[in-house]
C-alpha cells in the first residue's frame, strides 16, 4: 500500500497512517512496552492563520499536570509513531505533552518534505503552542519546549521570537550544525542556491539513508519502515537551502540563548554535528545549562539506541525536568 501510494499531499499520508496506526504502536520497541493506561490523548486538525490545516496531538496524565512539554519533530518525521512512545512516557510521569506536525510533514497539509520558508514554519509552531499556553486550563503551568534534530533548530528560533515565554528547552541532537557527511561541497551548495530559485520543489539533493546514520540498534533500524508517513525521498532544493540557511543563522546567534537549557547529543552522531551542541553550550548566555554527551551513540537518542541507553537519556531528561519544575514553583 505504501509503495504504491504517492505521499506528496496530506490526504494520501493520512490514509496510509490510518491503515498502519495500530500496527505501529504494537511493534517490539522499548518505547511501546510500558503500561500507559489512564492517559488522555487527543488528535486534532485546525486551520492556522496562514490557512494551512495542521495536525496536532496531546497526551495528558490522568491526574494533575506538573508542566507542559511542547515537542518539535525532526526533518522528514512526524509527531506520531516513535514520538508516541516518548510522549506516553512523559505523560505517565505527570507531564502534559503537546505536539504538531509541521506543514509539509506527517499529517499536516503541505507538499511532503517541502520547506519554502523556515521562518514561516517557526511562526506556525509559535502560533500553535501559544494558543495552548494561553488556555486557562494550562496558563499557570511551567512550560518547556522539546526539540529533536531539526526540531531543535525550530525550538531555538521559537525562543529567539519569544525569549521570555519558556521555562526551559530540551534539545536532543539539535540541528545547530549539519554533519559534514551530509552537507554538500561548496560548489554544489552554490548550484543548489541558484537552482532553488527556479525549481524550488524539485527533489535533486541526494542524501545518505538517514535511518542508517541515525539508528545504532539494527533491530530498531528495521522498525523505521513502519513509520510509513516519514519523508524518504531526495531533499527538495528549497528545503535544503532553508536548512543550511537556518543553521548558519543559529550559529551566529548562539549568544542570544538565555533560557535554562538541557542539550543531549550522541558523540558518534553523523547527522547533526555534536560540535554544534558544544558550541551552543559554550556560547549560550544563560548560566543554567547542561550538556550531556553519550559516547558511541548515534543521532536518534530517543528511538534508535540500545534500550539501556534510551533509558539513560530519559533518566537525564526527567531528572532535569523535575528539578526545573520545582525551581519554577518556588
N, C-alpha and C positions, 0 to 999 in steps of 0.2 A: 504493500500500500504506500509506504513512504517513498520507495524508489520510483514509483510511477506518478507521484504527486509533485507538482511544481509548487514550491513553498514561498514564492515571491510575495504573495499577498496574505493578509491576516486570515481571511476566511478559510484558505487551504490549511494553514497552520492550526487553526482552531479545530478543524475537522479531524486532522491527524491526531492532535493531542487528546481529543475526546475519546478516540479509539484506544489510546495507549495509557491513559492516566492511571487506571487501576493496576495495570501491569507494572508501570514504573515504580509505584510505591511498594511493590512486593518483591523487588529484586534483593538478592543476598548481599546487602551492604550494611555496614555497621550503623549508618545514619537512620536506617529504617527498622532496626531490630528492637529498639526500646519500646516500652509501653507508654504511649502518649494519650491515653484515654482522658476524657474530660476537657480537652481543648476545644475552643470555639474557633472555627475557621469560616472565612467568607471570601468569595470571589466576586469581583465587580468589573463592569465596563462603564467608563464615563468619558464623555467628550470634553476635552480640555479647552483652554482659551484659544488655542491655535486650530481648533476644530478637529483634533485627532482623537480617535477613540482609544483610550488607554486601559489596558488590563491591569488589575491590581489584586492583591490577596493579603489577608491578615490572618494571624494566628494569635489567639489570646488565651491566657490561662483561665481555668475555671473559677479561680478566686481573684483576689486583688492583684493589681498590676504594679510591679516595682517601678518600671520605667518603660519608655518606648525605645525600640530599636528599629531604625528605618534603613532598609537594605537597597544598595545599588549593585546590580549584577555586572558581570564582565562582558567583554566583546563576544558576540555570537551567542550569548547564553540567554537565560530566562530566569524568572523568579520562581518557576515551578521546577520539577524534577529534583536534582540533588539539593537545591536550597530548601525544598520541603522538609527534608530531614534536619537541616540546620535550624530552620525556623521552629520546628516542633521541639527540638532540644532546648532552644532559648525560651519558648513559651512554657515548657514544662518546668522551667526554673523561675517562672514568675514574670517574664518579660513579655510585653505586648509587641509583636513583630509585624511590621508593615513593609510591603514591597510592591514594586511595579515593574512591568516590562517596558523598557524604553521604546520610543517609536522606532519601528523597523526591526524589532526583535521580539521573540516569543509570540505572545498572543495579542500584542498591541498593533494598531494599524501602522502602515508604512511599508515601503519596499524593503524586503528582507535584507538585513546586513548593510543598510544604507544610512549613513550619517551625513546629510548635506551640510549641517552646521552644528558643531559640538556645543556651542553656547546656547542654541535653541533647545537642544536636548537637556542641558542643565536647567534651563528655565522651566521645562516641563516637569523635571524632578522637584524643583523648588516649589512650584505651584501645587503639586500633588501632596508633598509632605507638609507644606504649610497649612493646607486645609485640615489635615489630620491633627496637627499640633494645636490648631485653633479650636478644635472641637471641645466644647465644655466638659466632655467626659474625660479628656486627656490633657487639657492645657495646664494642669497643675503638676503634671508628672515630669521628671527629668527625661531628656531625650538625647539619644546618641545616634549617630549616623555610621552605618557599617558599609564599607565598600570593598569589593573584591576585584583586583586586576583593573580593567578599565573603569569599573565602578569606584575604585579608589581615587582615580582622577576626577570622576564625577563628584565624589564626596568632597574632595579638596576644593573644587570650583564652586560647589554649593556653599562651602564655608567662606570662600572669598566674597560671595554675594551676600552672605548672612553671617558676618563674623561674630556676632553676639547671640546667635539663635540656638546654639547647640551646646550641650554639656560635655561633649567629648566625641571623638571619632575613633573608630576601629578600622584599620586599613590592612587588608590581607593581600599580600603581594601586589601593592598598588602600582599603577602604571605611571610612575614618576619618570621612568626611563625604560624604553623598549630595548630588549636584548639585541646585541649585535648579530646574533644568529637569525634574527627575524628582519631587522631593519635593512632595506636595500642599500647598495653602494650609492655614493653621491651622484654619479651621472644618471642612475635610474631614478633617484628621487627628483632630480630636475625634470626628467621626462614625465614623471607622474604628475608633478605640479602643472606642467603645461597641458597635458592630455586631460587632466581632471576638469579643465575649463571647457573642453569640447565634448568629452564623453564621461561625465561625472559618475554615471551609474554603471559603467562598463566594468565587468569582472576581469581585470587584467593582471593583478598583482599576485603572483604565485606565492604560496606560503607553506611552510612545512606543516605536517599534521600536528595541530595544537594539542590534541589528546596525547600523542606520543611524547611531546615535550613537557606536558603538564602533569601527567599521571605517573608516579613512580611504581605504584602497585599494579602489576599487569592484569590481575583479575578485575580490578576496578576500571582499568582502561577498557576492557571488553564491554563493561556495562554502560559506557558512554553511548553506545549505539542505541540504547533505549531512550536517550534524550532526543526524541525524534524531531523536535522543532528547533534544535540548535542550528545556527548558520554554519554550513560546511564548505561553501564554495570559495573561490579565489576572492581576495579582498577587492571591493569596489574602489575605483580610483579616488573619488571624493572622500570616501571613508578613510582610506589610507592617509591622504593628505591631512584630514582633520585630526586623526590620531597623532600624527607626528607633530602637527602644529600645537596641539594641546600639551604634549609632553615638553616641548620647548618652553611654552608659557609657564608651566608649573615649575620647571627647573629654575626659571628666572624669578619666581615669586615665593620660594620656599620660606623666606624670612617672614612672610606675612602670616604664616600659620601660627595661630595664637590660642588654640583651644587644647584641652587635655587630649593626649594622643597616645594610642597604642598601635604600634606598627609590627606586623608579623610577616616574616619572609623566609622562604627556603633558600639556603645558601647555594644550592645547585639549580636554582631557577634559571631556565634559559628562555623564558617568555618575557617576563619583566625583570629587568636587571636589579639584583639586590643592592648594587651601589646607589641606585636611586633612592631606596629606602634609607640607606645610611646617610646620604646627603640630606634627606628630609629631617632625619633625627638630629643631625648636627646643626642645621641651619634654622629650624623652626624656632620662633621667638618665645614659645611657651617654655616654662620650666617643668611643667608636669607632662613628661613624655617618657615613653618606654619603647625600646626596640627589642624584639625577640627574633633571633636568627636561629634557624634549625639546620643543623649540619646534615648534609646529604639529601635534604628534602627538595622536592621539585616545586612547581608552581601552584598546583591545586592542593593547598594545605588542608582544606576542609573536606575534600572529597576523594583525592587521589593518592593519599599516603597510606602506609600500613596502619591498621586500626590503632595501635598504641600511640603512633604519632598524631593521628587525628584527635584522639582523646587528650593528649598533652596540649595541643593547640586550644582545644575547648577549655581545658582547665585554666590556661593562661587568660583566655577571654573572660571566663566567668569570674575569676579572681579580680581582674581589673574592673569589670563592670560592677560587681557587688561593692567593691571598695569605693568606686566613684559615685554610686547611688547614695551611699552613706554620707559621703562628703557633701553632696548637693543638699541633702536633707538636714544637715546640721545648721 
